[in-house]
C-alpha cells in the first residue's frame, strides 16, 4: 500500500469518527428533505387568509361598487355577512370615515379598510389600509376581487346584462410556467430554478467546508509539529495529496449520503406528505438523470481539489489558526464571489457574464452546475468548462505543492508575498 | 559491516541569503553513537533534514545504510525524533502510533503487538489505566515525549536520529533517555544525535562532528579528537579558591596559555615551553591549597570553545532551526 493511502486513510477515518461528521451527515438530508417539502408547506400557506374579508368597505361613490365588493368578499350571495361591512359615506366625508376606520384597525375590531372615492369609475383608483397590507397573497386576492367587480360594473353600465357581466368579469386565470429543454418538457420553471439554486448553494457550501477542513488540518500539523515526523517518512507532496484525497473522500461520502437520502425522501414523498397531512406536490420535481448526477459529482470533486489545494498552501504559510483566518481571505473571497454571482446568473443564465463565470476555474465548479440545472447546454460548453477547470487544478495544485513543501517547516515570521513567489519559482 | 551508516559528501544548502550548510562531509560508522555538535544556528537541523530527504541539498551526496538517501524504502529503516516534538492532539495514542508505524511501512498486525509492548515497557499501560486508549492531549508532556519516542522506534530502525533529544527533559527523563540510547547501541543500532550540550556528548558519543556557521570544525572518534587537541592540560582544584599569589601564577603568560576558570576548578592549557612540574612547584611555593592536580585530556566543551570561539557559541541562531 502506498504511504499516501496511509495518510488519506488517517484523514478519512479520524474525521468520520467524530461527532461532527455524524451530526452533519444526519442534518444535511433533513435539510434537503425540508427544502423539498417546504414549497408544499408554503403552497398551503399561499391561500389568502380570512383576514381579507375582515375589513370595512368605505364607499363614497354611490355606484353600488362597495356593495358588490363586500358581497364577493363575504363569499357571495349566501356568504357570511358578518365579515365585511359596507359603510356608505357621503362624498365629502371620506377622509373622516378613513380616520375612524384607522382607529378601528388599531383597536383590532377589523383587519383593514378599503376606501372607494366618489370618482372611482373614472379614476380607477382605490385605497386600502390594514394590518395585512404587506401580505402579497392577501393583497392579490383583494385586488382580484376589486378588479372583477369593477369590470362587471363597467360592463353593466355599458349595457351588458347583469348575469352576463358577472360571468364575463370573473376570470380565474392561472399561468403555469413549464420549462422546455432539448429532452422535452422539464417540469415547472420555478421549481427548476429552486433546484438549480440548491445545487449551486450546496456545491458552494461543500467546497468551502471541506476546503476549510484541509486548511485546518495543515495548520494543525504545522502547529503541533507533527508535520516534520510525517515528512521524514513521506514526501510533502504525497502528504498533501493524501490529505486532500482523504478529506475529499469524507466530503464525497457525505454528499452521496445526502443525495441518496434526498432521493429517498423525494421518491417516498407521497406517503410522507400523506402522513404529515399535507397535500401532494402540485408540481413535477425536476428529474436528475445519472449523467447529470455524475457531472455534478465531477464538478464538486474538481472544485474541491482546486480550492483545497489553495487552502492547503495558505495553511502552510501561517503558524496559527488565527493567522490562517486572515491569510485565507483572498482565497475565500474568490469562492464567496462565486456565490454572490449565483443570483445574477440565475436571472440571465445565457449572458456573457454567466458564460465567463462557468469557464473561469475559480467560479466554474459552482456556476456550470447552476447553468446546467437551468438550461440544456451544448456538450462543447461543458467540455470547455471541464478542461479549463482541470487545467486550473493542475496549476493550482502545482503552485500549492511548492508553497506547501517549503512552508510546512517554516516557523516564525509569516512570509511576504515576494517570498512566497520565490518558493514557487525555486525549482526542485 | 564495512559500509558506514551514513556517508555525507560535500553537501551545501542555502536559504535565500543565508548559507545554512557549506561543504559538509562526514562519516558515521555503523553501531556507534555519533554526536553532531554545534551552537544554535550552526546547521545541525538543516543537515539532519537533508539526511532524511526532507529538504534537498543544493549540492553534494548523501548515502544512508549503503544506499542513496533518496532510494525507495531506505528511510523506512531510519527513525527520527525531531527537535520540536508533536503528535496529533485529538487522536488516540494507539492510533497515532499505528499511523506512524504504517508510514514506515510496518503492517498493522506487526505494529499492534509492538505498540502494546512499548506502552507497557515505558509505563504507559498500567493495571489502573491504559493511556493507549487516551487522546494525546490528555497525556502529560512527559508521557507525550515517551509516546513520540516509541513512534521513533516502532519500525525497528537500524539508524536512529535524535535532534536535540535532551531539550526540555527533566533530569529523570534525561537519564532515561541516556539509558535508552545506550540500549540502542547495545542492540547494534547506530544513533546520531545533535546537541549543543557538550557534557552529554562527551559521556555518550563514540564519535563526534563539531560544526559552526554551517561548516565542519572537526570530526572523528572522541578519543582521537581529544588526543589531537593535545595533552598539555592540567585540571586543578583548589580548596578555598585562588589567593592573590596563586592568581598571579595562573595569569603568567609564560606558564599558562589559556584557562577556564570555574572558581574552585580550573582547566589550564600550558603555554608553549612550560611544563606541568614547573607550574606545580610554583603553586606549592605560593601556598596554594591543592586538592587535585592532574594531567588531563581536554573536555569536548573546552575543545569546542577553543575551536569555535566563545563568540561563535552565542552568535546567530537562537531560532532553534540550526
Interface residues (C-beta under 8 A of the other chain):
Chain A: X3 X6 X7 X10 X14 X220 X221 X224 X225 X226 X228 X229 X230 X231 X232 X233 X234 X235 X236 X409 X411 X412 X419 X422 X428
Chain B: X16 X49 X52 X53 X54 X55 X56 X75 X76 X78 X80 X82 X84 X85 X86 X87 X88 X89 X90 X91 X95 X99 X100 X102 X103 X104 X105 X148 X151 X319 X321
